[in-house]
Amino acid sequence: MKGMSDPKKPAKAKKPSPDFVVRLVGGGVRPWDVSFRNLANVLNAVQRLVDQKDDDASEDFSRKRSDVQDAMRVLHLVDVKSGSASYNVAAPNPAATLKLISDVGDSLSRPTEVDWNYTTISSIRHLADSAKALGCEIEFRRFEKGKAFGGIIAKITPQSYREVARSSFVRGYTSVFAKVERVGGVTDMFCGIRLPDDPRKMVICRVTSVDLVRRLGGYIYRHVTLSGKGVWLRRSLRLLKLDIESCDGPKTGSILDALKKSHDAGGFAWDSVDDPATALAEIRGE
């Protein structure tokens, strides 16, 4: 019957309106100069920035986003025209997305004062690399109907990552107690570890020798002490990576044996003390 829709036919999705613009700006930038690879790198970095998924520094197997949560963050290109090096983007949650990008833009103006997270830093690195490769700057602008471009809310330059990294990372030699979960690599030697204070995150470390890889392979799913050059986020002191140079395997033996050794080394002296609590108070000067 006329006027009735076919229940089997899916309803057409309404075309979303643009919320912001990603624009590649530079003296020599033309749309035909932007390769698929560079454009994909830019757009992937923008999506990762909005997702705030921490998946570059480590892997998180215990927390999985639902499809609904992912759909709330998926960006879409709209109104892409030939002859343009700008890209209109629609976001399912415009207010939250624009605020996040605006906050990043504000943070880039004062990088030493910001508590950066790794996901944002990683996204900025990919965008800055693309800007360097294309010889341009990448602008985020508000979309304003009837105008060529809205106001700039964030700008990534080829130097942006270097400025952020300079104030965000701490590097030095360290030792960590961690659980070994993955060892190997096809071309490079790597080891995946989990730290006791954040067991949900796997930190991917580089291993400096083949012999050390073989040794670590014998400690899968066991706790060991690893030493080498590490990189941390300055403010949170979260370990991002470690170049493993040495490994101390798990300690063997029973706790009873360890207590007996301590006792034999002098701990037996307490056997002759009538009131240990009073003796300790006197030692402390109480």
DRENDO-1510 file (C-alpha; in Angstrom, 1 decimal, always signed):
<recs>
REC; n; res; u; v; w
REC; 1; MET; +0.0; +0.0; +0.0 .
REC; 2; LYS; +1.1; +3.5; -0.7 .
REC; 3; GLY; +2.4; +5.5; +2.2 .
REC; 4; MET; +3.6; +2.4; +4.1 .
REC; 5; SER; +7.3; +1.7; +4.4 .
REC; 6; ASP; +8.7; -1.7; +3.7 .
REC; 7; PRO; +9.7; -3.2; +7.1 .
REC; 8; LYS; +12.4; -5.3; +5.5 .
REC; 9; LYS; +14.1; -2.3; +3.9 .
REC; 10; PRO; +16.5; -0.5; +6.2 .
REC; 11; ALA; +15.9; +3.2; +6.8 .
REC; 12; LYS; +18.4; +5.5; +5.1 .
REC; 13; ALA; +20.9; +7.0; +7.5 .
REC; 14; LYS; +20.6; +10.8; +7.7 .
REC; 15; LYS; +23.7; +12.6; +6.5 .
REC; 16; PRO; +25.5; +14.1; +9.5 .
REC; 17; SER; +26.4; +17.8; +9.6 .
REC; 18; PRO; +30.1; +18.7; +9.9 .
REC; 19; ASP; +31.4; +19.6; +13.4 .
REC; 20; PHE; +35.0; +20.6; +12.7 .
REC; 21; VAL; +37.5; +20.8; +9.8 .
REC; 22; VAL; +40.9; +19.2; +9.5 .
REC; 23; ARG; +43.0; +21.4; +7.2 .
REC; 24; LEU; +46.5; +20.9; +5.8 .
REC; 25; VAL; +48.0; +24.3; +5.4 .
REC; 26; GLY; +51.3; +25.1; +3.7 .
REC; 27; GLY; +52.7; +27.1; +0.8 .
REC; 28; GLY; +53.2; +24.1; -1.5 .
REC; 29; VAL; +50.3; +21.9; -0.3 .
REC; 30; ARG; +47.9; +20.8; -3.0 .
REC; 31; PRO; +45.3; +18.0; -2.7 .
REC; 32; TRP; +47.1; +15.9; -5.3 .
REC; 33; ASP; +50.3; +16.1; -3.3 .
REC; 34; VAL; +48.7; +14.3; -0.3 .
REC; 35; SER; +49.2; +10.6; -0.8 .
REC; 36; PHE; +46.6; +8.0; +0.5 .
REC; 37; ARG; +49.2; +6.9; +3.0 .
REC; 38; ASN; +49.8; +10.4; +4.5 .
REC; 39; LEU; +46.1; +11.2; +4.5 .
REC; 40; ALA; +45.4; +7.9; +6.3 .
REC; 41; ASN; +48.1; +8.6; +8.8 .
REC; 42; VAL; +46.6; +12.0; +9.6 .
REC; 43; LEU; +43.0; +10.8; +9.8 .
REC; 44; ASN; +44.0; +7.7; +11.9 .
REC; 45; ALA; +45.9; +10.0; +14.3 .
REC; 46; VAL; +42.8; +12.3; +14.6 .
REC; 47; GLN; +40.6; +9.3; +15.4 .
REC; 48; ARG; +43.1; +8.0; +17.9 .
REC; 49; LEU; +43.2; +11.4; +19.6 .
REC; 50; VAL; +39.4; +11.4; +19.9 .
REC; 51; ASP; +39.3; +7.8; +21.1 .
REC; 52; GLN; +41.9; +8.3; +23.8 .
REC; 53; LYS; +42.7; +4.6; +23.5 .
REC; 54; ASP; +46.0; +3.8; +25.1 .
REC; 55; ASP; +47.0; +1.1; +22.6 .
REC; 56; ASP; +50.4; +2.3; +21.3 .
REC; 57; ALA; +52.5; +2.0; +24.4 .
REC; 58; SER; +51.0; -1.2; +25.7 .
REC; 59; GLU; +48.2; -3.7; +25.2 .
REC; 60; ASP; +45.1; -3.9; +27.4 .
REC; 61; PHE; +43.4; -7.4; +27.2 .
REC; 62; SER; +41.2; -7.0; +30.2 .
REC; 63; ARG; +39.1; -4.0; +29.3 .
REC; 64; LYS; +37.3; -4.1; +26.0 .
REC; 65; ARG; +35.1; -1.3; +24.7 .
REC; 66; SER; +31.6; -2.3; +23.5 .
REC; 67; ASP; +30.6; -1.6; +19.9 .
REC; 68; VAL; +28.2; +1.1; +21.3 .
REC; 69; GLN; +31.0; +2.9; +23.0 .
REC; 70; ASP; +33.2; +2.7; +19.9 .
REC; 71; ALA; +30.3; +4.0; +17.8 .
REC; 72; MET; +30.1; +7.1; +20.0 .
REC; 73; ARG; +33.6; +8.1; +18.9 .
REC; 74; VAL; +33.8; +7.1; +15.2 .
REC; 75; LEU; +34.4; +10.1; +13.0 .
REC; 76; HIS; +33.2; +10.4; +9.5 .
REC; 77; LEU; +34.3; +12.6; +6.5 .
REC; 78; VAL; +31.5; +14.6; +4.9 .
REC; 79; ASP; +31.3; +17.0; +2.0 .
REC; 80; VAL; +34.8; +16.2; +0.7 .
REC; 81; LYS; +35.3; +18.2; -2.5 .
REC; 82; SER; +38.0; +17.9; -5.1 .
REC; 83; GLY; +40.3; +20.9; -5.2 .
REC; 84; SER; +40.4; +21.1; -1.4 .
REC; 85; ALA; +43.0; +20.2; +1.2 .
REC; 86; SER; +40.5; +20.5; +4.0 .
REC; 87; TYR; +38.3; +17.8; +5.3 .
REC; 88; ASN; +34.9; +18.3; +7.1 .
REC; 89; VAL; +34.4; +15.8; +9.9 .
REC; 90; ALA; +31.3; +14.8; +11.8 .
REC; 91; ALA; +31.4; +13.5; +15.3 .
REC; 92; PRO; +28.7; +11.6; +17.1 .
REC; 93; ASN; +29.3; +13.7; +20.3 .
REC; 94; PRO; +30.3; +17.1; +18.9 .
REC; 95; ALA; +30.5; +19.0; +22.2 .
REC; 96; ALA; +32.8; +16.4; +23.9 .
REC; 97; THR; +35.0; +16.0; +20.7 .
REC; 98; LEU; +35.4; +19.8; +20.2 .
REC; 99; LYS; +36.3; +20.3; +23.8 .
REC; 100; LEU; +38.9; +17.5; +23.7 .
REC; 101; ILE; +40.5; +19.0; +20.6 .
REC; 102; SER; +40.3; +22.5; +22.0 .
REC; 103; ASP; +42.0; +21.3; +25.2 .
REC; 104; VAL; +44.8; +19.7; +23.2 .
REC; 105; GLY; +45.2; +23.0; +21.3 .
REC; 106; ASP; +45.4; +24.9; +24.6 .
REC; 107; SER; +47.9; +22.4; +26.0 .
REC; 108; LEU; +50.2; +22.7; +23.0 .
REC; 109; SER; +50.6; +26.4; +23.8 .
REC; 110; ARG; +52.0; +25.5; +27.2 .
REC; 111; PRO; +53.4; +22.0; +27.0 .
REC; 112; THR; +55.6; +22.2; +30.1 .
REC; 113; GLU; +52.5; +22.7; +32.4 .
REC; 114; VAL; +50.4; +19.8; +31.1 .
REC; 115; ASP; +50.0; +16.3; +32.5 .
REC; 116; TRP; +50.1; +14.6; +29.1 .
REC; 117; ASN; +48.8; +11.1; +28.6 .
REC; 118; TYR; +50.5; +8.7; +26.2 .
REC; 119; THR; +47.6; +8.4; +23.8 .
REC; 120; THR; +47.6; +12.2; +23.2 .
REC; 121; ILE; +51.3; +12.3; +22.8 .
REC; 122; SER; +51.3; +9.4; +20.3 .
REC; 123; SER; +48.6; +11.1; +18.2 .
REC; 124; ILE; +50.5; +14.4; +18.2 .
REC; 125; ARG; +53.6; +12.4; +17.1 .
REC; 126; HIS; +51.8; +10.9; +14.1 .
REC; 127; LEU; +50.2; +14.2; +13.1 .
REC; 128; ALA; +53.6; +16.0; +13.5 .
REC; 129; ASP; +55.3; +13.4; +11.3 .
REC; 130; SER; +52.7; +13.8; +8.6 .
REC; 131; ALA; +53.0; +17.6; +8.8 .
REC; 132; LYS; +56.7; +17.2; +8.4 .
REC; 133; ALA; +56.4; +14.8; +5.5 .
REC; 134; LEU; +53.9; +17.1; +3.7 .
REC; 135; GLY; +55.7; +20.4; +4.6 .
REC; 136; CYS; +52.6; +21.8; +6.2 .
REC; 137; GLU; +50.7; +22.5; +9.4 .
REC; 138; ILE; +47.6; +20.7; +10.4 .
REC; 139; GLU; +44.8; +22.9; +11.6 .
REC; 140; PHE; +41.6; +21.9; +13.5 .
REC; 141; ARG; +38.9; +24.5; +12.9 .
REC; 142; ARG; +35.3; +24.8; +14.0 .
REC; 143; PHE; +32.8; +24.3; +11.2 .
REC; 144; GLU; +30.7; +27.3; +10.5 .
REC; 145; LYS; +28.0; +27.1; +8.0 .
REC; 146; GLY; +28.2; +29.7; +5.2 .
REC; 147; LYS; +31.9; +30.5; +6.0 .
REC; 148; ALA; +35.0; +29.1; +4.3 .
REC; 149; PHE; +36.6; +28.2; +7.6 .
REC; 150; GLY; +35.8; +28.6; +11.3 .
REC; 151; GLY; +38.2; +29.6; +14.1 .
REC; 152; ILE; +41.3; +27.5; +14.8 .
REC; 153; ILE; +40.9; +25.3; +17.9 .
REC; 154; ALA; +44.2; +23.4; +17.6 .
REC; 155; LYS; +47.3; +23.4; +15.3 .
REC; 156; ILE; +49.9; +20.7; +14.8 .
REC; 157; THR; +53.3; +21.7; +13.3 .
REC; 158; PRO; +56.3; +19.6; +12.4 .
REC; 159; GLN; +57.8; +20.7; +15.7 .
REC; 160; SER; +54.8; +20.0; +18.0 .
REC; 161; TYR; +55.9; +16.5; +19.0 .
REC; 162; ARG; +59.4; +17.6; +19.8 .
REC; 163; GLU; +58.1; +20.4; +22.0 .
REC; 164; VAL; +55.8; +18.1; +23.9 .
REC; 165; ALA; +58.3; +15.2; +24.3 .
REC; 166; ARG; +60.9; +17.5; +25.7 .
REC; 167; SER; +58.8; +18.2; +28.7 .
REC; 168; SER; +56.9; +15.0; +29.0 .
REC; 169; PHE; +59.4; +12.1; +29.3 .
REC; 170; VAL; +62.0; +11.1; +31.9 .
REC; 171; ARG; +64.8; +8.8; +30.8 .
REC; 172; GLY; +67.3; +6.9; +32.9 .
REC; 173; TYR; +68.7; +3.6; +34.1 .
REC; 174; THR; +66.4; +1.6; +36.3 .
REC; 175; SER; +65.4; -1.9; +37.6 .
REC; 176; VAL; +61.8; -3.1; +37.8 .
REC; 177; PHE; +60.1; -6.2; +39.2 .
REC; 178; ALA; +57.7; -7.5; +36.6 .
REC; 179; LYS; +55.9; -10.6; +35.2 .
REC; 180; VAL; +57.2; -11.8; +31.8 .
REC; 181; GLU; +54.4; -12.6; +29.4 .
REC; 182; ARG; +55.8; -12.4; +25.8 .
REC; 183; VAL; +59.2; -12.9; +24.4 .
REC; 184; GLY; +60.4; -12.9; +20.7 .
REC; 185; GLY; +60.1; -11.0; +17.5 .
REC; 186; VAL; +60.7; -11.5; +13.8 .
REC; 187; THR; +63.2; -8.8; +13.1 .
REC; 188; ASP; +63.7; -7.2; +16.5 .
REC; 189; MET; +63.9; -8.7; +20.0 .
REC; 190; PHE; +61.0; -7.7; +22.3 .
REC; 191; CYS; +59.6; -8.7; +25.7 .
REC; 192; GLY; +56.1; -8.0; +27.0 .
REC; 193; ILE; +55.9; -7.4; +30.8 .
REC; 194; ARG; +53.3; -6.5; +33.3 .
REC; 195; LEU; +54.1; -4.4; +36.4 .
REC; 196; PRO; +52.5; -5.2; +39.8 .
REC; 197; ASP; +51.1; -1.7; +40.2 .
REC; 198; ASP; +49.3; -1.8; +36.8 .
REC; 199; PRO; +48.8; -5.4; +35.8 .
REC; 200; ARG; +46.2; -4.6; +33.1 .
REC; 201; LYS; +48.8; -2.9; +30.9 .
REC; 202; MET; +51.5; -4.7; +29.0 .
REC; 203; VAL; +54.7; -2.7; +28.5 .
REC; 204; ILE; +56.6; -3.7; +25.4 .
REC; 205; CYS; +60.3; -3.7; +26.0 .
REC; 206; ARG; +63.3; -4.0; +23.7 .
REC; 207; VAL; +65.8; -6.8; +24.6 .
REC; 208; THR; +69.5; -6.0; +23.9 .
REC; 209; SER; +70.9; -9.5; +23.2 .
REC; 210; VAL; +69.8; -12.9; +21.8 .
REC; 211; ASP; +71.1; -14.7; +24.9 .
REC; 212; LEU; +68.9; -12.5; +27.1 .
REC; 213; VAL; +65.9; -13.3; +24.9 .
REC; 214; ARG; +66.6; -17.0; +25.3 .
REC; 215; ARG; +66.9; -16.6; +29.1 .
REC; 216; LEU; +63.7; -14.5; +29.3 .
REC; 217; GLY; +61.9; -17.2; +27.3 .
REC; 218; GLY; +62.5; -19.6; +30.3 .
REC; 219; TYR; +60.7; -17.2; +32.6 .
REC; 220; ILE; +57.4; -16.9; +30.8 .
REC; 221; TYR; +54.6; -16.1; +33.3 .
REC; 222; ARG; +57.1; -15.7; +36.2 .
REC; 223; HIS; +58.2; -12.6; +38.0 .
REC; 224; VAL; +61.8; -11.4; +37.5 .
REC; 225; THR; +63.9; -8.3; +38.1 .
REC; 226; LEU; +64.8; -6.5; +34.8 .
REC; 227; SER; +67.3; -3.7; +34.5 .
REC; 228; GLY; +68.1; -1.3; +31.7 .
REC; 229; LYS; +67.3; +2.2; +30.2 .
REC; 230; GLY; +63.7; +3.2; +30.8 .
REC; 231; VAL; +61.4; +6.0; +29.7 .
REC; 232; TRP; +58.6; +7.3; +31.9 .
REC; 233; LEU; +55.9; +9.9; +31.7 .
REC; 234; ARG; +57.2; +12.8; +33.8 .
REC; 235; ARG; +54.1; +13.5; +35.9 .
REC; 236; SER; +52.5; +10.1; +36.4 .
REC; 237; LEU; +55.9; +8.2; +36.4 .
REC; 238; ARG; +54.2; +5.5; +34.2 .
REC; 239; LEU; +56.8; +3.3; +32.6 .
REC; 240; LEU; +56.4; +3.4; +28.8 .
REC; 241; LYS; +59.3; +1.3; +27.6 .
REC; 242; LEU; +62.5; -0.4; +28.8 .
REC; 243; ASP; +65.6; -1.5; +27.0 .
REC; 244; ILE; +66.3; -4.7; +28.9 .
REC; 245; GLU; +70.1; -5.2; +29.5 .
REC; 246; SER; +70.0; -7.8; +32.3 .
REC; 247; CYS; +67.6; -10.1; +34.2 .
REC; 248; ASP; +67.6; -11.6; +37.6 .
REC; 249; GLY; +65.5; -14.7; +37.7 .
REC; 250; PRO; +62.9; -15.6; +40.4 .
REC; 251; LYS; +64.2; -16.5; +43.8 .
REC; 252; THR; +64.0; -20.2; +44.8 .
REC; 253; GLY; +63.6; -21.9; +48.1 .
REC; 254; SER; +61.0; -21.8; +50.8 .
REC; 255; ILE; +60.2; -18.9; +53.2 .
REC; 256; LEU; +60.9; -21.2; +56.1 .
REC; 257; ASP; +64.4; -21.8; +54.9 .
REC; 258; ALA; +64.9; -18.0; +54.6 .
REC; 259; LEU; +63.5; -17.4; +58.2 .
REC; 260; LYS; +65.8; -20.1; +59.5 .
REC; 261; LYS; +68.8; -18.5; +57.9 .
REC; 262; SER; +67.8; -15.2; +59.4 .
REC; 263; HIS; +67.5; -16.8; +62.8 .
REC; 264; ASP; +70.8; -18.6; +62.5 .
REC; 265; ALA; +72.5; -15.3; +61.6 .
REC; 266; GLY; +71.5; -13.6; +64.9 .
REC; 267; GLY; +67.8; -13.7; +65.2 .
REC; 268; PHE; +68.0; -16.3; +68.0 .
REC; 269; ALA; +69.1; -13.5; +70.4 .
REC; 270; TRP; +65.5; -12.6; +70.9 .
REC; 271; ASP; +64.9; -16.0; +72.5 .
REC; 272; SER; +66.6; -14.8; +75.7 .
REC; 273; VAL; +64.7; -11.5; +75.9 .
REC; 274; ASP; +61.8; -11.7; +78.5 .
REC; 275; ASP; +59.8; -8.7; +77.2 .
REC; 276; PRO; +60.6; -8.0; +73.5 .
REC; 277; ALA; +58.1; -5.1; +73.3 .
REC; 278; THR; +59.7; -3.3; +76.2 .
REC; 279; ALA; +63.2; -3.9; +74.8 .
REC; 280; LEU; +62.2; -2.4; +71.4 .
REC; 281; ALA; +60.6; +0.6; +73.1 .
REC; 282; GLU; +63.9; +1.2; +74.9 .
REC; 283; ILE; +65.9; +0.9; +71.7 .
REC; 284; ARG; +63.6; +3.5; +70.1 .
REC; 285; GLY; +64.0; +5.8; +73.1 .
REC; 286; GLU; +60.3; +5.7; +74.0 .
</recs>
